[in-house]
Amino acid sequence: MALGGVAYWQSTGARAVPGLVRELHDPEASARIRAAGALRAIGSPALPAAGRLAALALEDANQDARGAAASALGRIDPDAAAGLVAPLLRGLGAGDVQGRRAAAVVLGNLGPVAKPAVPALVDALASDDALLRNRAVQALAAIGIPAASVVPALTRALDDAEPHVRHAAAAAFAFSLPGDACSAAAPALRRAAAGPERSVAQVAEVGLANIDRMKKNADVQALVYVLESGSGRESALHGLAKIGPRARSAVPAVTRALKDEATLHRYLAAEALAAIGPPAPEAIPALGETLADPSGLVRASAREALARLRAAS
């Protein structure tokens, strides 16, 4: 019945939003979680739900409901989602350890718009609390950018004293990060693959297998195909932003995505061009036009990308 309800909300699109917003006030956490998931699937037409989703992401008593609300908000209204980073960072840096763990989880659920939280999440990997380290690893994997900060931190986590932290780090290389990142972490992944915990070893082996795809450039080609096919654009742009300069062949497709209807896609396109950097000088005119984007988040990312590209020209 629950799955049927979600399918109904998704099929009716924006018309479903008022009813889903009412469900976000339901006393049952499971109902709030289902409503947030349906709103996330609707995407930007669910903008009227942004205020309630932001409140739930910060204040809901149920951790899963907070995470579901944050995930929905990151897709529906990336600017509002980015506005939650500052209060969540305060929660990550102070207070009881349970509150710090919760803040790390919600930051991860916000996704790539929580990029400013990466330094604090890296610092959390030095915590004495193993569960906080685990949550920080998962959040870093979900945010994914900038790879220059995320990858070294996750590589160190592959040697964490706790198996569940090592497993989370290995899973990041296996399922969230591109082959380039796995290549940089290859020695640590090999240690994890040879370790005594079979569950960690199996996941580390998947990360090592990603290196072969990277050598064939298959990951970039596949992401460009997904990007241009019209479905899965979010994951494709996020993946290209993690790869960086080696994604040079994707520049034309990524540049076109700067005009995408979805704010999150435009933001990720600008982030991908910033990560590719100097090899993408032909994107400068389009990035210049993006400085007039209605989203402050997109404009800030475009400015960063332009600074990188112009510094090399």
C-alpha positions as CSV (number, residue, x, y, z in Angstrom):
1,M,0.0,0.0,0.0
2,A,2.8,2.4,0.9
3,L,4.6,1.7,-2.4
4,G,1.4,2.3,-4.3
5,G,0.9,5.6,-2.5
6,V,4.4,6.8,-3.5
7,A,3.8,5.7,-7.1
8,Y,0.5,7.7,-7.1
9,W,2.2,10.9,-5.8
10,Q,5.0,10.6,-8.3
11,S,2.6,10.1,-11.2
12,T,0.5,13.1,-10.4
13,G,3.5,15.4,-10.1
14,A,3.0,19.0,-8.9
15,R,-0.7,18.4,-8.2
16,A,0.4,16.0,-5.4
17,V,2.5,18.6,-3.6
18,P,-0.1,20.1,-1.3
19,G,-1.2,16.7,0.0
20,L,2.4,15.6,0.5
21,V,3.2,18.8,2.4
22,R,0.3,17.8,4.7
23,E,1.9,14.4,5.1
24,L,5.1,16.0,6.2
25,H,3.2,17.1,9.3
26,D,2.0,13.6,10.0
27,P,2.8,12.3,13.6
28,E,4.0,9.0,12.1
29,A,7.7,9.2,11.1
30,S,7.1,6.6,8.4
31,A,4.5,8.9,6.7
32,R,6.9,11.8,6.8
33,I,9.6,9.7,5.3
34,R,7.4,8.4,2.5
35,A,6.2,12.0,1.7
36,A,9.7,13.3,1.6
37,G,10.7,10.5,-0.8
38,A,7.8,11.3,-3.1
39,L,8.6,15.0,-3.1
40,R,12.2,14.2,-4.0
41,A,11.0,12.2,-7.0
42,I,8.8,15.1,-8.1
43,G,11.8,17.4,-8.0
44,S,11.7,21.2,-8.6
45,P,7.9,21.3,-9.1
46,A,7.7,20.5,-5.3
47,L,9.3,23.9,-4.4
48,P,6.3,24.8,-2.1
49,A,7.5,22.0,0.2
50,A,10.9,23.4,0.7
51,G,10.2,25.3,3.9
52,R,8.7,22.3,5.7
53,L,11.5,20.0,4.4
54,A,14.2,22.4,5.7
55,A,12.5,22.5,9.1
56,L,12.3,18.7,9.3
57,A,15.9,18.3,8.2
58,L,17.0,20.4,11.1
59,E,14.5,19.5,13.8
60,D,12.7,16.2,13.2
61,A,13.0,13.8,16.2
62,N,13.4,10.9,13.9
63,Q,16.9,10.6,12.2
64,D,15.6,8.8,9.2
65,A,13.0,11.5,8.6
66,R,15.7,14.2,8.9
67,G,17.8,12.4,6.3
68,A,14.8,11.9,3.9
69,A,13.9,15.6,4.2
70,A,17.5,16.7,3.6
71,S,17.8,14.4,0.6
72,A,14.5,15.8,-0.9
73,L,15.5,19.4,-0.3
74,G,18.9,19.0,-1.9
75,R,17.1,18.1,-5.2
76,I,14.1,20.4,-4.9
77,D,15.7,23.6,-3.7
78,P,19.5,23.4,-3.7
79,D,19.9,27.0,-2.5
80,A,17.7,26.3,0.6
81,A,19.6,23.1,1.2
82,A,22.9,24.9,1.1
83,G,21.5,27.3,3.7
84,L,21.3,24.4,6.1
85,V,25.0,23.7,6.0
86,A,26.0,26.4,8.6
87,P,23.6,25.3,11.4
88,L,24.5,21.7,10.7
89,L,28.2,22.5,11.0
90,R,27.5,24.0,14.4
91,G,25.9,20.8,15.4
92,L,28.8,18.8,14.0
93,G,31.4,20.8,15.9
94,A,29.8,21.0,19.3
95,G,27.3,19.3,21.7
96,D,26.8,15.7,22.6
97,V,28.2,13.0,20.3
98,Q,24.7,11.8,19.3
99,G,24.0,15.3,17.9
100,R,27.3,15.3,16.1
101,R,26.5,12.0,14.5
102,A,23.1,13.2,13.4
103,A,24.6,16.4,11.9
104,A,27.0,14.3,9.9
105,V,24.2,12.1,8.5
106,V,22.1,15.1,7.5
107,L,25.0,16.8,5.8
108,G,25.6,13.6,3.8
109,N,21.9,13.5,2.8
110,L,22.1,17.1,1.5
111,G,24.5,15.7,-1.1
112,P,27.0,17.8,-3.2
113,V,25.5,21.1,-2.1
114,A,27.1,20.4,1.3
115,K,30.5,20.8,-0.2
116,P,31.5,23.6,2.3
117,A,31.1,21.0,5.1
118,V,33.9,18.8,3.7
119,P,36.7,20.3,5.9
120,A,34.7,19.8,9.1
121,L,33.8,16.2,8.1
122,V,37.4,15.5,7.4
123,D,38.3,16.8,10.9
124,A,35.5,14.5,12.3
125,L,37.5,11.5,11.1
126,A,39.9,12.2,14.0
127,S,37.2,11.8,16.6
128,D,37.5,9.2,19.3
129,D,33.9,8.1,18.5
130,A,34.0,5.4,15.9
131,L,30.4,5.8,15.0
132,L,30.9,9.5,14.3
133,R,33.9,8.5,12.1
134,N,31.6,6.1,10.2
135,R,29.0,8.7,9.7
136,A,31.6,11.2,8.5
137,V,33.0,8.7,6.0
138,Q,29.5,8.1,4.6
139,A,28.8,11.8,4.4
140,L,32.1,12.5,2.5
141,A,31.3,9.8,0.1
142,A,27.8,11.2,-0.6
143,I,29.1,14.8,-1.0
144,G,32.0,13.6,-3.2
145,I,33.4,17.0,-4.1
146,P,36.0,18.4,-4.1
147,A,37.7,15.1,-4.8
148,A,41.1,16.6,-3.9
149,S,39.9,16.8,-0.3
150,V,37.5,13.9,-0.1
151,V,39.7,11.2,-1.6
152,P,42.7,11.5,0.7
153,A,40.4,11.5,3.7
154,L,38.6,8.4,2.6
155,T,41.9,6.8,1.8
156,R,43.1,7.3,5.3
157,A,39.8,5.9,6.6
158,L,40.7,2.6,4.9
159,D,43.2,2.1,7.7
160,D,40.9,3.0,10.5
161,A,41.1,0.9,13.7
162,E,37.4,-0.1,13.4
163,P,36.2,-2.6,10.7
164,H,32.9,-0.8,10.2
165,V,34.7,2.5,9.4
166,R,37.0,0.6,7.0
167,H,34.0,-1.0,5.4
168,A,32.3,2.4,4.9
169,A,35.5,3.8,3.3
170,A,35.9,0.8,1.0
171,A,32.2,1.1,0.0
172,A,32.9,4.7,-1.0
173,F,35.6,3.7,-3.4
174,A,33.5,0.8,-4.7
175,F,30.2,2.5,-5.3
176,S,30.5,6.3,-5.0
177,L,33.9,7.4,-6.4
178,P,35.3,7.0,-9.9
179,G,38.3,4.9,-11.0
180,D,40.7,7.8,-10.7
181,A,40.0,8.0,-7.0
182,C,40.4,4.2,-6.6
183,S,43.8,4.5,-8.4
184,A,45.0,7.0,-5.9
185,A,43.9,4.8,-3.1
186,A,45.1,1.5,-4.6
187,P,47.7,0.7,-1.9
188,A,45.2,1.2,0.9
189,L,42.5,-0.7,-1.0
190,R,44.9,-3.6,-1.5
191,R,45.6,-3.7,2.2
192,A,41.9,-3.7,2.9
193,A,41.3,-6.5,0.3
194,A,44.0,-8.6,2.1
195,G,42.6,-7.9,5.6
196,P,40.9,-10.4,7.8
197,E,37.3,-9.0,7.5
198,R,35.8,-10.7,4.5
199,S,33.0,-8.1,4.2
200,V,35.6,-5.3,4.0
201,A,37.8,-7.2,1.6
202,Q,35.0,-7.9,-0.9
203,V,34.0,-4.3,-1.1
204,A,37.7,-3.2,-1.5
205,E,38.1,-5.6,-4.4
206,V,35.2,-3.9,-6.1
207,G,37.1,-0.6,-5.7
208,L,40.2,-2.1,-7.2
209,A,38.2,-3.4,-10.1
210,N,37.2,0.2,-10.8
211,I,40.8,1.0,-11.7
212,D,40.5,-1.1,-14.9
213,R,37.5,0.9,-16.1
214,M,39.4,4.1,-15.4
215,K,42.3,2.9,-17.5
216,K,40.0,2.3,-20.4
217,N,38.3,5.7,-19.9
218,A,35.1,3.8,-19.8
219,D,33.7,5.7,-16.8
220,V,33.9,9.1,-18.6
221,Q,32.3,7.7,-21.8
222,A,29.5,6.0,-19.8
223,L,28.8,9.2,-17.8
224,V,28.6,11.3,-21.0
225,Y,26.2,8.8,-22.5
226,V,24.0,9.0,-19.4
227,L,24.2,12.8,-19.4
228,E,23.1,13.1,-23.0
229,S,20.4,10.4,-22.8
230,G,18.3,12.7,-20.6
231,S,17.9,10.4,-17.6
232,G,20.3,10.1,-14.7
233,R,21.7,13.5,-15.4
234,E,22.3,14.3,-11.7
235,S,24.4,11.2,-11.1
236,A,26.3,11.7,-14.4
237,L,27.2,15.3,-13.6
238,H,28.2,14.5,-10.0
239,G,30.4,11.7,-11.3
240,L,32.2,13.9,-13.8
241,A,32.7,16.5,-11.1
242,K,34.5,13.8,-9.1
243,I,36.8,12.8,-12.0
244,G,38.3,16.2,-12.7
245,P,40.7,16.9,-15.6
246,R,40.5,13.5,-17.1
247,A,36.9,14.2,-18.0
248,R,38.1,16.7,-20.6
249,S,36.1,14.9,-23.3
250,A,32.9,15.6,-21.4
251,V,33.3,19.4,-21.6
252,P,30.8,20.0,-24.5
253,A,28.1,18.0,-22.8
254,V,28.7,19.5,-19.4
255,T,28.7,23.0,-20.8
256,R,25.3,22.4,-22.4
257,A,24.1,21.3,-18.9
258,L,24.7,24.9,-17.6
259,K,21.3,25.7,-19.2
260,D,19.5,22.7,-17.7
261,E,16.1,23.5,-16.2
262,A,17.0,21.9,-12.8
263,T,19.1,24.1,-10.5
264,L,21.0,21.1,-9.1
265,H,22.0,20.1,-12.6
266,R,23.3,23.5,-13.4
267,Y,25.2,23.6,-10.1
268,L,26.8,20.2,-10.8
269,A,27.7,21.2,-14.3
270,A,29.6,24.3,-13.0
271,E,31.2,22.1,-10.3
272,A,32.3,19.6,-13.0
273,L,33.8,22.4,-15.1
274,A,35.7,23.7,-12.1
275,A,37.0,20.2,-11.4
276,I,38.1,19.7,-15.0
277,G,39.8,23.1,-14.8
278,P,42.4,24.4,-17.3
279,P,41.6,21.7,-20.0
280,A,38.2,23.3,-20.5
281,P,38.9,26.9,-21.7
282,E,36.0,26.7,-24.3
283,A,33.5,26.7,-21.4
284,I,34.5,30.2,-20.3
285,P,31.8,32.1,-22.4
286,A,29.0,29.8,-21.1
287,L,30.3,30.1,-17.5
288,G,30.3,33.9,-18.0
289,E,26.6,33.8,-18.9
290,T,25.9,31.6,-15.9
291,L,27.0,34.5,-13.6
292,A,23.5,35.8,-14.2
293,D,21.8,32.5,-13.1
294,P,18.9,33.0,-10.7
295,S,20.5,30.6,-8.2
296,G,23.1,32.1,-5.9
297,L,24.6,28.6,-5.5
298,V,25.0,28.2,-9.2
299,R,26.5,31.7,-9.6
300,A,29.0,31.0,-6.9
301,S,30.1,27.7,-8.5
302,A,30.4,29.4,-11.9
303,R,32.6,32.1,-10.4
304,E,34.9,29.5,-8.9
305,A,35.0,27.6,-12.3
306,L,35.8,30.8,-14.2
307,A,38.6,31.7,-11.7
308,R,40.2,28.3,-12.3
309,L,39.9,28.5,-16.1
310,R,41.0,32.1,-16.4
311,A,44.0,31.6,-14.1
312,A,45.4,29.1,-16.6
313,S,44.7,31.1,-19.7
